[in-house]
């Protein structure tokens, strides 16, 4: 049973903190991109504490806010934030020098555009926020009905209400551009709030909905992956995967993000593998490439009238290619094997012959012993 040390659902000191929902947070206090401040116990002489704090919202969305009041904050603390035309509640996810590094990574400037933190949220603020969040699911179902009535080609994924109950953000996905001006008027009159429509990609939609992948684990986009890179079919070709859309596509309908994870390893391994446009020419015939092991640097070839495959090292394949360019043909694929390889094969053959002799000798001894025992039994009778 999974628990979270910084969960807001803990009651007292004697009970174990956490909602005990086995990974699915009920109180929205757990983060899919949780961080550990490894610089918390380290002093930075000559430098002032960084006053910008990273705050987390629903579905792992994070933004930066200034701690202008110099509040004593800890990761997981709920705070009331200054947002356009109102206030909102988020949870502190990171602070200190790690925030400075994160801003450099995301190329966010520390200027006047970063808003501030009002105060630490009280129990009354959290209770009001919970009441506001109860409107999200009914609003999403009602909005889907309105979309069907208007005949818009869009898919509503999630709804996020602001803590002051004055604004709601509707996340949707669509193939083409959608004219939702009429939809905004209907939603504003239906829920009496300000409406913001935000279009997200299919990968972001899968990350918000969640699910289990073909590997048996939770989707990467809903647990830790935040930056989505383009995935093409060339990644599958380099890894010698069959171009089957059913196996290569994820739950979002796009190519799986995990195709890029091992692509660099395959690219490095393919650097020393020669590309064959035609079969290898030998005196025995044309050797056709059947299979390649890029990590062991071995290529398997087979002749047209033979069913057996011959494993040839990559270095030997390059030598044969150079011979074919000059118009020469080796006798066989493995004719010019080094003397060390020949010695090892001879040693293996002699060992096998000795084992065969020992095994035959044991068989003869067993037969003689069996005959002698049978004779003795007959004499006794």
Secondary structure, 3 states (H helix, E strand, C coil): CCCCCCCCCCCCCCCCCCCCCCCCCCCCCCCCCCCCCCCCCCCCCCCCCCCEEEEECHHHCEEEEECCCCCCCCCCCEEEEEECCEEEEEEEEECCHHHHHHHHHHCCCCCCCCCEEEEECCHHHHHHHHHHHCHHHHHHHHHHHHHHHHCCCCEEEEEEECCCCCEEEEEEECCCCCCCHHHHHHHHHHHCCEEEEEECCHHHHHHHHCCECCCCCECHHHHCCCCCCCCCHHHHHHCCCCCCHHHHECCCCCECHHHHCCHHHHHHHCCCCCCCCCCEEECCEEEEEEEEECCCCEEEEEECCCCCCEEEEHHHHHHHHHHHHCCCCECCCCCCCCHHHHHHHHHHHHHHHHHHHHHHHHHHHHHHHHHHHHHHHHHHC
